[in-house]
Amino acid sequence: GVDSTESVLLREAQAKSLATPHTGMVVTLDIATVMNIHPPYKMEVGNRLAALALNNDYGIKTPCDGPVYKSMVKDGNVIKVQFDNTGSGLVSKNDFIPEFQIAGKDGGFVNAVAKIVNNEVWVSSPNVSDPAMVRYCWRNGAVGTLFNSDGLPASEFMAGK
């Protein structure tokens, strides 16, 4: 189902393989489809993989990574999320950023309001007064809408405790 997390666990396992030398991975959360693991946007995937190879294997510096979770800071009922690989700034195709969820210490995640402020993503929900955890694109069928200024999508993540 759409609320299942099998694809999240697969992507998480793939990300762990990056500890192996000479490996790489691109994010396709913005162009993949739920019903077909083979994305229909082959040119976009190929361009992202080519940029990764040019940067990592051929020494040609070109943007090849989207935003990756770096850290979070709790500020009252808001969690402020910082990212690496933001280029000259975070951007979203929407005024708000869907696919963010927030939870208290009980781990009960709820959909959250997320917006870009000062090159961070501020996440909150009226249903969580004391947030402790945040996650992004943590379900099957999640569509990424958070990008860096180079147009590369953010990776999924879950953080906090």
TIGU-535700 format. One record per residue (C-alpha): residue number from 1; residue in one letter; x, y, z. Coordinates in Angstrom, 3 decimals, always signed. Example, Ala and Ser with C-alpha at 12.3 -4.5 7.8 and 13.67 -1.06 7.14 Angstrom:
    n  res        c1        c2        c3
    1    A   +12.300    -4.500    +7.800
    2    S   +13.670    -1.060    +7.140
//
This chain:
    n  res        c1        c2        c3
    1    G    +0.000    +0.000    +0.000
    2    V    +0.903    +3.664    -0.259
    3    D    +1.558    +3.872    +3.494
    4    S    +3.925    +0.884    +3.381
    5    T    +7.666    +1.367    +3.589
    6    E    +9.165    -1.493    +1.569
    7    S   +10.622    +0.892    -1.012
    8    V   +12.053    +3.082    +1.757
    9    L   +13.869    +0.092    +3.236
   10    L   +15.192    -0.836    -0.225
   11    R   +16.521    +2.705    -0.813
   12    E   +18.028    +2.731    +2.680
   13    A   +19.846    -0.548    +1.967
   14    Q   +21.077    +0.839    -1.357
   15    A   +22.422    +3.935    +0.424
   16    K   +24.336    +1.737    +2.882
   17    S   +26.146    +0.126    -0.056
   18    L   +27.764    +3.506    -0.769
   19    A   +30.363    +2.646    +1.885
   20    T   +31.862    +0.364    -0.769
   21    P   +34.572    +2.168    -2.767
   22    H   +33.737    +3.334    -6.306
   23    T   +29.965    +3.195    -5.881
   24    G   +27.375    +5.905    -6.376
   25    M   +23.654    +6.474    -6.311
   26    V   +21.289    +9.118    -7.635
   27    V   +17.902   +10.038    -6.204
   28    T   +14.844    +9.624    -8.443
   29    L   +12.075   +10.400    -5.936
   30    D   +10.851   +13.162    -8.233
   31    I   +10.691   +11.122   -11.452
   32    A   +10.043    +7.476   -10.506
   33    T    +6.618    +5.863   -10.420
   34    V    +5.086    +3.674    -7.743
   35    M    +4.037    +0.846   -10.025
   36    N    +7.266    +0.603   -12.030
   37    I   +10.726    +0.441   -10.460
   38    H   +12.119    +1.364   -13.896
   39    P   +11.522    +5.119   -14.181
   40    P    +9.976    +6.398   -17.412
   41    Y   +12.320    +9.409   -17.433
   42    K   +15.380    +7.562   -18.683
   43    M   +17.173   +10.689   -19.991
   44    E   +16.936   +12.449   -16.604
   45    V   +18.228    +9.361   -14.776
   46    G   +21.038    +9.005   -17.332
   47    N   +22.025   +12.660   -16.956
   48    R   +22.162   +12.316   -13.166
   49    L   +24.279    +9.162   -13.391
   50    A   +26.574   +10.791   -15.974
   51    A   +27.096   +13.814   -13.685
   52    L   +27.955   +11.447   -10.835
   53    A   +30.527    +9.604   -12.974
   54    L   +32.029   +12.831   -14.354
   55    N   +32.407   +14.253   -10.849
   56    N   +33.585   +11.154    -9.000
   57    D   +35.562    +9.245   -11.638
   58    Y   +36.753   +11.790   -14.200
   59    G   +37.475   +14.791   -12.010
   60    I   +35.088   +17.066   -13.897
   61    K   +33.376   +19.057   -11.184
   62    T   +29.666   +19.241   -11.874
   63    P   +26.663   +19.164    -9.515
   64    C   +25.725   +15.543    -8.936
   65    D   +24.183   +15.312    -5.461
   66    G   +20.916   +16.637    -4.116
   67    P   +20.348   +17.769    -0.541
   68    V   +21.263   +15.186    +2.096
   69    Y   +20.153   +15.376    +5.719
   70    K   +22.868   +16.900    +7.913
   71    S   +21.345   +17.756   +11.293
   72    M   +18.266   +19.001   +13.094
   73    V   +17.626   +21.496   +15.868
   74    K   +14.479   +21.628   +17.947
   75    D   +13.134   +25.163   +18.502
   76    G    +9.932   +25.007   +20.550
   77    N    +7.372   +23.107   +18.493
   78    V    +9.454   +23.370   +15.295
   79    I   +12.242   +21.128   +14.058
   80    K   +14.734   +22.991   +11.867
   81    V   +16.464   +20.639    +9.430
   82    Q   +19.857   +21.413    +7.875
   83    F   +21.168   +19.780    +4.699
   84    D   +24.454   +19.274    +2.884
   85    N   +24.621   +19.709    -0.917
   86    T   +22.248   +22.680    -1.087
   87    G   +24.061   +24.447    -3.947
   88    S   +23.154   +28.110    -3.625
   89    G   +19.976   +27.240    -1.730
   90    L   +17.078   +24.898    -1.125
   91    V   +14.051   +25.157    -3.394
   92    S   +10.678   +23.478    -3.735
   93    K    +8.220   +23.245    -6.572
   94    N    +5.480   +24.131    -4.086
   95    D    +4.971   +26.842    -1.484
   96    F    +4.885   +24.035    +1.061
   97    I    +6.813   +20.787    +0.970
   98    P    +4.701   +17.637    +1.251
   99    E    +6.102   +14.309    +2.452
  100    F    +7.507   +15.699    +5.709
  101    Q    +6.255   +14.081    +8.889
  102    I    +6.975   +14.851   +12.521
  103    A    +6.601   +12.902   +15.771
  104    G    +7.007   +13.318   +19.485
  105    K    +9.009   +10.920   +21.631
  106    D    +6.214    +8.351   +21.222
  107    G    +7.213    +7.925   +17.555
  108    G    +3.677    +8.537   +16.278
  109    F    +4.375   +10.344   +13.010
  110    V    +1.830   +12.765   +11.558
  111    N    +1.860   +14.825    +8.382
  112    A    +3.595   +18.133    +8.941
  113    V    +3.826   +21.627    +7.557
  114    A    +7.292   +22.183    +6.090
  115    K    +8.717   +25.343    +4.577
  116    I   +12.111   +26.653    +3.552
  117    V   +13.432   +29.395    +5.849
  118    N   +17.043   +30.617    +5.796
  119    N   +18.168   +27.598    +3.748
  120    E   +16.709   +25.186    +6.319
  121    V   +13.433   +23.294    +6.306
  122    W   +11.250   +24.187    +9.276
  123    V    +8.832   +21.382   +10.132
  124    S    +5.899   +21.520   +12.550
  125    S    +2.408   +20.239   +13.199
  126    P    -0.355   +21.553   +15.462
  127    N    -0.739   +17.918   +16.610
  128    V    +2.839   +17.653   +17.976
  129    S    +3.738   +20.169   +20.678
  130    D    +7.047   +18.575   +21.677
  131    P    +8.643   +17.197   +18.486
  132    A   +11.522   +14.743   +18.679
  133    M   +11.658   +13.090   +15.241
  134    V   +11.309   +14.145   +11.617
  135    R   +11.257   +12.233    +8.352
  136    Y   +10.932   +12.945    +4.634
  137    C    +9.589   +10.721    +1.837
  138    W    +9.292    +7.797    +4.251
  139    R    +6.648    +5.751    +2.434
  140    N    +6.051    +3.891    -0.802
  141    G    +4.994    +6.247    -3.552
  142    A    +6.515    +9.346    -1.990
  143    V    +7.235   +12.089    -4.519
  144    G   +10.179   +14.336    -3.756
  145    T    +9.566   +18.083    -4.047
  146    L   +12.616   +19.399    -2.170
  147    F   +15.626   +20.253    -4.355
  148    N   +18.869   +22.177    -4.292
  149    S   +19.406   +25.131    -6.612
  150    D   +21.022   +22.748    -9.132
  151    G   +17.660   +20.983    -9.559
  152    L   +18.694   +17.769    -7.829
  153    P   +16.205   +16.169    -5.410
  154    A   +16.734   +15.587    -1.693
  155    S   +17.220   +12.074    -0.348
  156    E   +14.759   +10.493    +2.038
  157    F   +15.702   +10.449    +5.709
  158    M   +14.463    +9.854    +9.235
  159    A   +16.127   +11.597   +12.187
  160    G   +15.717   +12.140   +15.903
  161    K   +14.810    +9.937   +18.821
//
